[in-house]
Amino acid sequence: MLGRSTLSRTASFRPENLGQNALAMIGNLCFTMFVLGVLIFTIIAATYEPEDPLFHPSAKITSFLTSQSNATFKSDDTVVKTGEDFMALNQTVVATFINATDVEYKEESVTETVPNCEGNVDSPIDCTDPEVFHLLMSKAIDHFKDIHFYRFGKAVRGDSDNACDMAWRFRPKEGKTAAFYKDYRRFTITRSANCTLSVVSIGDYHSGVNARKKRKRNQKPGFEKMPVKDNAGLLVVGEAVNDTLPVIESENSFSRGRYLIYMGGGDRCKSMNHFLWSFLCALGEAQYLNRTLVMDLTICLNSMYTSSNQDEEGKDFRFYFDFEHLKEAASVLDKEQFWSDWNKWQKKDGLNLYLVEDFRVTPMKLSEVKDSLIMRKFGSVEPDNYWYRVCEGETESVVQRPWHLLWKSRRLLDIVSAIASRLNWDYDAVHVERGEKARNKELWPNLDADTSPDALISTLADKIENGRNVYIATNEPDTSFFNPLKDKYSTHFLDEYKDLWDEKSEWYSETMKLNKGAAVEFDGYMRASVDTEVFLRGKKQIETFNDLTNDCKDGINTCNAASS
């Protein structure tokens, strides 16, 4: 028809169908949005990679180690904190120390029970005499005014007729570390014509070697105000170290055991922080599974700690950490010893191995495995071949890294104690970081000037009294740089104490035994560890980035990030 539109009206556009059409369009739109949402989520899930922990800000490991977090990790060249750093002091134990009033005898009243001293003035001193013992205790308490005594061992004969050796357990009066220390000194004694005994000299730290022997478990000490069971769980620095490798007693014991071993991976030769973050993940899993961890006691030391500036293999775990405490507190075996036993008895006793090659297989999924050995094998692609990946994700809330099981080497801490003792535990400490940071004016614009001798003298004037012993922990290689401070303070540096690790030292001979007779270098990590620990035992502690400069520790504009 003329005047009629060429577009014919279909049924779908009829007014009575508009409501149905609108509902259908809305349904189609919602379905389309749902499909797009699923597609986007699938793409994100398929391409997402977790943030590599190695690129976390440098404060993250510190915030972890001082918080309850258990997942964050960062790579750092600083000395890692270990279990003893987080131990709380038992105030009841440390408050019960031996006072001078607890020792009944005073020096002037100590007279041997001999009727007549004529002809006996030069006779040998009886170190087992109770009066001699009380004389030595009284003299020690009077002489060492900056420490508290908790136990005295029985006095024994020294190297001559007028010398006695005596050991004691102590803590510095202002000590913050949850630890006891052991010292043993040589006392030189004279007898007057009326038989009165006097101490004329006290030897240096650990000079009384005849009193060094470790007290047996049930043996009573010479004098103790309040008996402390099992050292109150505290580290004891100065005791003889027994870090021999544990051995399985019999074939039957080995065959009944259940073991976990980590093999391969990309953790080798990384920083010490990285190594421990991964090692403690493995130890945590072993404890969760109630299995013995088979561990490699050889360490590859990262080049940042070596004098050669190259990664160095062949270092021993026991050079850096307290293996005696670890083997007593956890179930661990040396890898070489384990494989020797495994090869002897595996076929004979039908021992099975369960292989895991994907770090995403959680410890929870392995809890029902009955095989004698679970072997986690890691590939060659970083970072998925890092051991610590096992403890990420859902495992984080189940497997806890047992930091309390890992303590620093007591041999290194004994060097720390020796240095502090030479300073009579009465010194202040300053940490001065220079090196590369002082040269990099873009990231640390003020550090070089703020740590110059003149600036240090000015800054320290209000913080440390004139004439004090000041220990300077620093990465400045030329310590003469700090010579201007000598006009106000008695300054001390790590290298003043080289005799504590040189060829004649106890540390040198003991580490040689661990190293199959080969000399052990006092490497960069050991130096940093000792330097840091001596600093932490100062009565006052002045930090570079908290007290000496306003620059941020990790570079310009990072202060807020570091504290978060």
C-alpha positions in Angstrom: 0.0 0.0 0.0 1.0 3.6 -0.7 2.2 5.4 2.4 3.0 2.2 4.3 6.5 1.6 5.6 8.5 -0.9 3.6 9.7 -2.2 7.0 7.1 -4.7 8.0 6.4 -4.9 11.8 7.4 -8.4 13.1 5.8 -10.1 16.0 8.8 -9.4 18.2 8.2 -5.7 18.1 4.7 -5.9 19.1 3.9 -3.9 22.2 2.5 -6.9 24.1 6.0 -8.6 23.7 8.3 -5.8 25.0 8.4 -7.0 28.6 9.5 -10.5 27.6 12.2 -9.0 25.3 13.6 -6.8 28.0 14.0 -9.7 30.4 15.7 -11.8 27.8 18.2 -9.0 27.0 19.0 -8.4 30.6 19.6 -12.2 31.1 21.9 -12.4 28.1 23.9 -9.3 29.3 24.4 -10.8 32.8 25.5 -14.2 31.3 27.9 -12.4 29.0 29.4 -10.4 32.0 29.8 -13.7 34.0 31.6 -15.4 31.1 34.0 -12.4 30.7 34.6 -12.4 34.5 35.5 -16.1 34.5 37.8 -15.6 31.4 39.6 -12.7 33.1 40.1 -14.6 36.3 41.4 -17.6 34.4 44.0 -15.5 32.6 45.2 -13.8 35.8 45.5 -17.1 37.6 47.4 -18.7 34.7 49.9 -15.8 34.4 50.3 -14.7 38.0 53.7 -15.3 39.7 54.1 -14.6 43.4 56.4 -11.8 44.2 60.0 -13.1 44.4 60.9 -12.7 48.1 64.5 -11.9 47.1 63.3 -8.5 45.9 61.5 -7.5 49.0 62.8 -4.3 50.7 65.8 -4.8 52.9 63.9 -4.2 56.1 61.6 -7.2 55.6 63.8 -9.8 57.2 64.3 -7.5 60.2 60.5 -7.0 60.5 60.1 -10.7 60.2 62.6 -11.5 62.8 61.1 -9.1 65.3 57.5 -10.0 64.5 55.2 -13.0 64.3 55.3 -13.2 60.5 56.7 -16.4 59.1 56.7 -16.0 55.3 58.6 -12.9 54.3 62.2 -13.3 53.2 64.9 -11.0 51.9 68.5 -11.3 50.8 70.9 -9.3 52.9 74.6 -9.1 53.6 74.2 -8.5 57.3 74.6 -11.0 60.1 71.4 -13.0 60.5 69.6 -13.2 63.9 69.4 -16.6 65.4 67.4 -18.3 68.1 69.3 -16.9 71.1 68.5 -13.4 69.9 64.8 -13.9 70.6 65.0 -15.7 73.9 63.4 -13.9 76.8 65.3 -13.5 80.0 64.1 -15.4 83.1 64.1 -12.6 85.5 63.9 -14.9 88.5 67.0 -16.7 87.4 69.2 -13.7 86.5 68.2 -11.8 89.6 69.5 -14.6 91.9 73.2 -13.9 91.7 75.9 -14.4 94.3 76.7 -11.3 96.4 79.9 -10.6 98.4 77.8 -11.2 101.5 77.0 -14.7 100.4 80.7 -15.5 100.8 81.5 -15.9 104.4 85.2 -15.2 104.5 87.1 -12.1 103.8 90.7 -12.0 102.6 92.3 -10.7 105.8 90.6 -13.4 107.9 91.6 -16.4 105.7 94.2 -18.2 107.7 95.1 -21.8 107.1 94.4 -24.2 110.0 98.0 -24.9 110.6 99.3 -24.4 114.3 102.6 -23.0 113.3 103.6 -21.5 109.9 107.3 -21.6 110.6 108.9 -23.5 107.8 105.6 -23.8 105.9 105.4 -20.3 104.3 106.6 -21.7 100.9 104.7 -25.0 101.1 102.1 -25.7 98.3 98.7 -24.0 98.6 95.9 -26.5 99.1 93.4 -25.3 96.5 90.8 -27.7 97.8 90.8 -26.1 101.2 87.3 -24.4 101.8 88.9 -21.3 103.1 91.1 -20.9 100.0 87.9 -21.5 97.9 86.1 -18.7 99.7 89.1 -16.4 99.4 89.0 -16.9 95.6 85.3 -16.3 95.4 85.5 -13.1 97.5 88.4 -11.8 95.4 86.6 -12.5 92.1 83.5 -10.7 93.2 85.5 -7.7 94.4 87.7 -7.6 91.3 85.1 -8.0 88.5 82.7 -5.3 89.4 80.7 -5.2 86.2 79.5 -8.8 86.2 77.1 -10.9 88.3 78.2 -14.4 89.4 75.8 -17.3 89.4 78.0 -20.3 90.1 81.5 -21.1 91.2 83.3 -24.3 90.3 85.6 -26.0 92.8 89.1 -24.6 92.9 91.9 -26.9 91.5 95.6 -26.7 91.4 97.1 -24.4 88.7 100.5 -24.7 87.1 102.5 -24.2 90.2 102.4 -24.7 94.0 101.0 -21.2 94.6 98.5 -21.1 91.8 94.8 -22.2 91.8 92.4 -22.3 88.9 88.7 -21.6 89.4 85.8 -21.4 87.0 82.5 -19.5 87.3 79.3 -18.8 85.5 78.4 -15.1 85.1 76.5 -12.5 83.2 77.4 -8.8 82.6 75.4 -6.6 85.0 73.8 -4.6 82.2 73.6 -7.6 79.8 70.7 -7.7 77.4 71.4 -11.1 75.8 69.7 -14.1 77.3 72.8 -16.1 77.9 75.2 -17.2 80.7 79.0 -17.0 80.2 81.7 -19.2 81.7 85.2 -18.0 82.5 88.1 -19.8 84.3 91.0 -17.9 85.6 94.4 -18.6 87.3 94.9 -17.0 90.8 98.4 -16.5 92.2 98.4 -16.8 96.0 100.9 -15.9 98.6 101.2 -17.0 102.3 102.4 -14.5 104.9 104.5 -15.5 108.0 101.3 -15.7 110.1 99.7 -18.0 107.5 97.3 -15.4 106.1 96.7 -16.1 102.4 96.4 -13.3 99.8 95.6 -13.2 96.1 98.4 -11.2 94.3 97.2 -11.6 90.7 94.4 -12.9 88.6 95.1 -14.2 85.1 93.5 -13.3 81.8 90.3 -14.6 80.3 90.3 -18.4 80.2 93.8 -18.6 81.8 92.7 -21.2 84.4 92.7 -24.1 82.0 92.8 -26.7 84.7 89.3 -25.6 85.8 87.8 -25.7 82.3 86.5 -29.2 82.4 82.7 -29.3 81.8 80.8 -30.2 85.0 79.0 -33.5 84.8 75.2 -33.5 84.8 74.8 -34.7 88.4 77.9 -33.2 89.8 77.4 -30.5 92.4 79.1 -27.1 91.8 81.5 -25.6 94.3 79.0 -22.8 95.2 75.7 -21.9 93.7 73.1 -19.6 95.3 70.1 -21.1 93.5 70.4 -24.3 91.4 69.5 -23.7 87.8 68.1 -26.7 86.0 69.3 -27.3 82.4 70.8 -23.8 82.3 67.3 -22.4 82.4 67.2 -23.0 78.6 69.8 -20.3 78.1 72.9 -20.4 75.9 76.1 -20.9 77.9 79.2 -19.3 76.3 82.6 -20.6 77.3 81.7 -24.3 77.9 83.7 -26.9 76.0 81.9 -27.6 72.8 80.9 -31.1 71.7 79.7 -30.9 68.1 80.8 -34.4 66.9 78.5 -35.9 64.3 75.6 -38.0 65.6 75.7 -41.7 64.7 72.9 -44.2 64.4 73.4 -46.8 67.1 72.4 -50.0 65.2 70.9 -51.3 62.0 67.6 -51.8 63.8 67.5 -48.2 64.9 68.3 -47.0 61.4 65.7 -49.2 59.8 63.0 -48.0 62.2 63.7 -44.4 61.5 61.9 -42.0 59.2 64.0 -39.4 57.3 63.6 -36.3 55.1 66.3 -35.0 52.7 66.4 -32.0 50.4 68.5 -32.4 47.3 69.7 -29.9 44.7 68.2 -26.5 44.3 69.4 -23.0 43.8 70.1 -22.1 47.4 73.8 -23.0 47.3 76.3 -20.1 47.6 73.5 -17.5 48.3 73.7 -15.2 51.3 73.7 -16.6 54.8 70.2 -15.2 55.3 69.0 -17.0 52.3 70.7 -20.2 53.4 69.1 -20.2 56.8 65.7 -19.2 55.5 65.7 -22.3 53.4 67.4 -24.6 55.9 64.9 -23.8 58.6 62.1 -24.5 56.2 63.5 -28.0 55.7 64.0 -28.4 59.4 60.5 -27.2 60.1 59.0 -29.6 57.6 61.0 -32.5 59.2 59.6 -31.6 62.6 56.1 -31.4 61.2 56.4 -34.8 59.6 58.2 -36.2 62.7 61.2 -37.2 60.7 64.9 -36.9 61.0 66.4 -34.2 58.8 69.3 -35.4 56.8 71.5 -32.3 56.4 74.6 -31.4 54.4 77.0 -29.9 56.9 79.1 -28.3 54.1 78.3 -24.7 53.2 79.2 -22.7 50.2 80.2 -19.2 51.5 78.9 -16.4 49.3 81.6 -14.1 47.8 80.4 -11.1 49.9 82.0 -12.8 52.9 85.3 -14.1 51.3 88.7 -12.5 51.0 88.9 -13.9 47.4 85.7 -12.3 46.4 84.6 -15.6 45.0 82.1 -18.1 46.3 83.9 -20.7 48.4 82.8 -24.3 48.9 83.9 -26.6 51.7 82.9 -24.5 54.7 81.5 -26.3 57.7 78.1 -25.5 59.2 79.8 -25.8 62.7 82.1 -22.9 61.9 79.1 -20.6 62.1 76.4 -22.2 64.1 76.0 -24.3 67.3 75.6 -27.8 66.1 75.7 -29.3 69.6 72.5 -27.4 70.5 70.9 -28.4 67.2 71.6 -32.1 67.5 70.4 -32.1 71.2 67.2 -30.2 70.5 66.3 -31.7 67.1 66.7 -35.0 65.2 69.3 -34.4 62.5 71.9 -36.6 60.7 74.9 -35.8 58.6 74.3 -36.6 54.9 77.5 -38.6 54.4 76.8 -40.7 57.4 73.2 -41.3 56.4 74.0 -42.4 52.8 76.7 -44.8 54.2 74.1 -46.5 56.4 71.4 -46.4 53.7 73.7 -48.1 51.2 74.5 -50.8 53.8 70.9 -51.6 54.9 68.4 -50.3 52.3 68.1 -53.4 50.2 68.5 -55.8 53.1 65.8 -54.2 55.2 63.5 -53.2 52.3 63.7 -49.5 52.9 61.7 -47.4 50.5 62.2 -43.9 49.1 59.4 -41.5 48.2 60.5 -38.9 45.7 58.9 -35.4 45.5 59.9 -33.1 42.6 57.4 -30.3 42.9 57.7 -27.8 45.8 53.9 -27.3 45.6 53.4 -30.7 47.1 52.8 -29.6 50.7 54.1 -31.2 53.9 50.4 -31.8 54.7 50.1 -34.1 51.7 53.2 -36.0 52.8 52.0 -36.6 56.4 50.6 -40.1 55.6 53.7 -41.3 53.6 55.1 -44.4 55.3 58.3 -44.8 53.3 61.6 -44.6 55.2 62.9 -41.7 53.2 61.2 -38.7 51.7 63.5 -37.0 49.2 62.6 -33.5 47.9 64.5 -33.0 44.7 64.7 -29.4 43.4 65.4 -28.4 39.8 67.6 -25.8 38.1 65.1 -23.0 37.5 65.2 -20.1 40.0 63.4 -19.1 42.1 61.1 -22.2 42.0 64.1 -24.3 43.0 64.6 -22.5 46.3 64.0 -24.7 49.3 62.0 -22.0 51.1 59.3 -22.2 48.5 58.0 -25.4 50.2 57.0 -23.2 53.2 55.0 -20.7 51.2 51.3 -20.5 50.6 49.0 -22.6 52.8 52.1 -24.3 54.4 53.0 -21.0 56.0 50.4 -21.3 58.7 51.1 -25.0 59.4 54.9 -25.4 59.3 56.8 -23.0 61.5 60.5 -22.3 61.1 62.2 -23.5 64.4 64.4 -20.5 65.0 64.9 -21.5 68.6 66.9 -24.5 67.5 69.6 -22.5 65.7 72.1 -20.6 67.7 75.3 -18.9 66.7 78.6 -20.8 67.1 79.7 -20.8 70.7 83.3 -20.7 69.5 82.6 -17.3 67.8 80.6 -16.1 70.8 83.5 -17.1 73.1 85.7 -14.7 71.1 83.1 -12.0 71.7 83.1 -12.8 75.4 86.9 -12.6 75.5 86.9 -9.2 73.8 84.2 -7.9 76.2 86.2 -9.4 79.2 89.3 -7.6 78.1 87.3 -4.4 78.2 85.9 -5.5 81.7 82.4 -5.5 80.2 82.5 -1.8 80.8 82.5 -0.1 77.4 80.2 1.8 75.0 79.9 0.8 71.3 79.5 2.7 68.1 78.6 1.2 64.7 80.0 3.3 61.9 79.0 2.1 58.4 81.0 3.7 55.6 82.4 1.8 52.6 80.4 1.8 49.4 77.5 3.7 51.0 79.7 6.6 52.0 81.0 6.8 48.4 77.5 6.8 46.9 76.3 10.3 47.3 73.1 9.8 45.3 71.6 7.3 47.7 73.4 8.4 50.9 74.2 12.1 50.4 75.2 12.9 54.0 76.7 9.6 55.3 80.3 10.4 54.4 80.2 13.8 56.1 78.2 12.6 59.1 80.7 9.8 59.8 83.8 11.8 59.4 86.0 12.1 62.5 85.0 15.7 63.3 81.3 14.9 62.9 81.7 11.8 65.1 83.4 13.8 67.9 80.6 16.3 67.8 77.8 13.8 67.7 79.2 11.5 70.4 80.0 14.4 72.8 76.4 14.3 74.1 76.1 10.6 74.0 79.4 9.1 75.5 81.4 10.5 78.4 85.0 11.5 77.9 87.6 8.8 78.7 85.3 5.9 78.1 86.3 2.6 76.4 84.6 2.8 73.0 84.4 -0.2 70.7 83.9 0.8 67.1 82.3 -1.8 64.8 82.9 -0.6 61.3 83.5 -1.6 57.7 86.1 1.2 57.3 89.3 -0.8 56.4 91.7 1.9 57.7 91.0 2.3 61.4 93.6 5.1 61.6 90.7 7.1 60.0 89.3 7.3 63.6 92.5 8.4 65.2 91.1 11.9 66.1 88.7 10.2 68.5 91.6 9.0 70.6 91.9 12.4 72.2 88.5 11.9 73.9 88.1 8.1 74.1 90.0 4.9 74.4 89.0 3.4 71.0 89.1 -0.3 70.2 88.6 -2.3 67.0 88.2 -5.9 66.1 91.7 -6.4 64.7 93.2 -5.5 68.0 92.1 -9.0 69.1 93.6 -11.1 66.3 95.3 -13.3 68.9 91.9 -14.8 69.6 91.8 -16.4 66.2 95.5 -16.7 65.1 97.5 -19.8 64.9 98.1 -20.0 68.7 94.4 -19.6 69.6 91.9 -22.1 70.9 89.5 -21.2 68.1 92.2 -22.0 65.5 93.1 -25.5 66.9 89.4 -26.5 67.3 88.3 -25.4 63.9 91.3 -27.2 62.4 90.0 -30.5 63.9 86.6 -29.9 62.3 88.3 -29.2 59.0 90.3 -32.5 58.9 93.5 -30.8 60.0 93.4 -27.9 57.5 93.6 -24.3 58.7 90.4 -22.3 58.7 90.3 -18.7 57.6 88.6 -16.2 59.9 86.4 -15.1 57.1 84.2 -12.1 56.5 81.0 -13.6 57.9 82.8 -14.5 61.1 84.3 -11.1 61.4 80.9 -9.4 60.9 79.3 -11.8 63.4 81.9 -11.1 66.1 82.0 -7.4 65.4 78.2 -7.2 65.6 78.0 -9.2 68.9 80.7 -7.2 70.6 78.8 -4.0 69.6 75.5 -5.4 71.0 77.2 -6.0 74.4 78.2 -2.4 74.9 76.6 -0.5 77.7 75.6 2.2 75.2 75.0 1.3 71.5 75.2 4.1 69.0 73.9 3.1 65.5 74.9 4.7 62.2 71.5 5.3 60.7 69.6 5.9 64.0 72.1 8.2 65.7 74.9 9.4 63.4 73.1 10.4 60.2 69.6 11.2 58.9 70.3 9.2 55.8 68.1 6.1 55.3 69.8 2.7 55.7 68.7 1.5 52.3 69.1 4.8 50.4 67.2 8.0 49.9 63.5 8.0 50.4 63.4 4.5 51.9 63.2 5.3 55.6 59.4 5.0 55.7 59.5 1.7 53.7 62.1 0.3 56.1 60.0 1.0 59.1 56.9 -0.4 57.6 
